[in-house]
Amino acid sequence: MPRYFVDTDDGTTSVVDREGFEFADPGAARNAAIRALRDMAADSLPDGTSRTFRVAVRANARTLLYSATLIFEGHWEKGLPGAGN
């Protein structure tokens, strides 16, 4: 099976995949990247009101096949509850 590399950035830590994973095709690698994006968001969103998450799938060191960005922006409409606003 072909080897694909899934790079991640959770807004705090950027990781370049140097080992890669074997997937049946680029679509399977894309699906894994989307799951990684979802997992990063689930693990990190309680820590603030905004965050940008990114994933990228490469076929090798330079060939980008797919990228996705998830931007979370949260805003209190009337100020933070319980903060005297």
GULUM-533069 format. One record per residue (C-alpha): residue number from 1; x, y, z. Coordinates in Angstrom, 2 decimals, always signed. Layout:
# GULUM-533069
@resi:NUM	X:X	Y:Y	Z:Z
...
//
This chain:
# GULUM-533069
@resi:1	X:+0.00	Y:+0.00	Z:+0.00
@resi:2	X:+1.15	Y:+3.56	Z:-0.63
@resi:3	X:+2.52	Y:+5.65	Z:+2.22
@resi:4	X:+1.01	Y:+9.03	Z:+3.03
@resi:5	X:+2.10	Y:+11.66	Z:+5.52
@resi:6	X:-0.41	Y:+13.50	Z:+7.72
@resi:7	X:+0.85	Y:+16.79	Z:+9.17
@resi:8	X:-1.12	Y:+18.46	Z:+11.96
@resi:9	X:-1.29	Y:+21.84	Z:+13.66
@resi:10	X:-3.61	Y:+22.38	Z:+16.64
@resi:11	X:-2.93	Y:+26.10	Z:+16.95
@resi:12	X:-0.26	Y:+25.47	Z:+19.57
@resi:13	X:+1.83	Y:+22.59	Z:+18.25
@resi:14	X:+2.73	Y:+21.82	Z:+14.65
@resi:15	X:+3.77	Y:+18.25	Z:+13.83
@resi:16	X:+5.38	Y:+17.24	Z:+10.54
@resi:17	X:+4.81	Y:+13.53	Z:+9.93
@resi:18	X:+8.18	Y:+11.98	Z:+9.07
@resi:19	X:+7.12	Y:+8.32	Z:+9.29
@resi:20	X:+3.89	Y:+8.22	Z:+7.31
@resi:21	X:+1.03	Y:+5.75	Z:+7.30
@resi:22	X:-0.06	Y:+3.18	Z:+4.77
@resi:23	X:-3.48	Y:+3.84	Z:+3.27
@resi:24	X:-5.25	Y:+2.15	Z:+0.38
@resi:25	X:-5.60	Y:+5.43	Z:-1.54
@resi:26	X:-5.56	Y:+9.22	Z:-1.15
@resi:27	X:-9.22	Y:+9.20	Z:-0.09
@resi:28	X:-8.45	Y:+6.96	Z:+2.87
@resi:29	X:-5.59	Y:+9.27	Z:+3.86
@resi:30	X:-7.97	Y:+12.25	Z:+3.61
@resi:31	X:-10.49	Y:+10.51	Z:+5.86
@resi:32	X:-7.77	Y:+9.89	Z:+8.47
@resi:33	X:-6.75	Y:+13.56	Z:+8.29
@resi:34	X:-10.34	Y:+14.66	Z:+8.87
@resi:35	X:-10.59	Y:+12.36	Z:+11.89
@resi:36	X:-7.35	Y:+13.88	Z:+13.23
@resi:37	X:-8.83	Y:+17.37	Z:+12.75
@resi:38	X:-11.97	Y:+16.36	Z:+14.65
@resi:39	X:-9.93	Y:+14.80	Z:+17.46
@resi:40	X:-7.68	Y:+17.87	Z:+17.81
@resi:41	X:-10.73	Y:+20.12	Z:+18.08
@resi:42	X:-12.41	Y:+17.85	Z:+20.63
@resi:43	X:-9.27	Y:+17.79	Z:+22.78
@resi:44	X:-8.50	Y:+21.52	Z:+22.63
@resi:45	X:-11.69	Y:+23.58	Z:+22.35
@resi:46	X:-12.43	Y:+23.86	Z:+26.08
@resi:47	X:-9.21	Y:+25.90	Z:+26.45
@resi:48	X:-10.36	Y:+29.15	Z:+24.89
@resi:49	X:-12.72	Y:+31.04	Z:+22.63
@resi:50	X:-10.82	Y:+30.79	Z:+19.37
@resi:51	X:-8.52	Y:+28.28	Z:+17.75
@resi:52	X:-7.40	Y:+27.26	Z:+14.26
@resi:53	X:-6.69	Y:+23.61	Z:+13.46
@resi:54	X:-4.98	Y:+22.40	Z:+10.29
@resi:55	X:-4.17	Y:+19.08	Z:+8.66
@resi:56	X:-2.34	Y:+18.26	Z:+5.46
@resi:57	X:-1.83	Y:+15.02	Z:+3.56
@resi:58	X:+1.35	Y:+14.59	Z:+1.55
@resi:59	X:+2.39	Y:+11.81	Z:-0.80
@resi:60	X:+6.05	Y:+12.56	Z:-0.04
@resi:61	X:+8.21	Y:+15.38	Z:+1.30
@resi:62	X:+6.91	Y:+17.94	Z:-1.22
@resi:63	X:+3.71	Y:+16.73	Z:-2.85
@resi:64	X:+0.69	Y:+18.14	Z:-1.02
@resi:65	X:-2.47	Y:+16.17	Z:-1.84
@resi:66	X:-5.05	Y:+17.56	Z:+0.58
@resi:67	X:-5.36	Y:+20.19	Z:+3.29
@resi:68	X:-8.15	Y:+21.26	Z:+5.61
@resi:69	X:-8.58	Y:+24.02	Z:+8.16
@resi:70	X:-11.11	Y:+24.20	Z:+10.96
@resi:71	X:-11.55	Y:+27.61	Z:+12.59
@resi:72	X:-13.41	Y:+27.90	Z:+15.87
@resi:73	X:-14.53	Y:+31.36	Z:+17.00
@resi:74	X:-16.74	Y:+31.72	Z:+20.06
@resi:75	X:-18.11	Y:+35.01	Z:+21.39
@resi:76	X:-20.30	Y:+35.90	Z:+24.36
@resi:77	X:-23.03	Y:+38.25	Z:+23.11
@resi:78	X:-23.53	Y:+40.08	Z:+26.42
@resi:79	X:-20.16	Y:+39.54	Z:+28.07
@resi:80	X:-18.97	Y:+36.60	Z:+30.10
@resi:81	X:-21.74	Y:+35.31	Z:+32.41
@resi:82	X:-20.90	Y:+35.74	Z:+36.09
@resi:83	X:-18.07	Y:+38.21	Z:+35.42
@resi:84	X:-20.01	Y:+41.33	Z:+36.42
@resi:85	X:-20.56	Y:+42.43	Z:+32.79
//
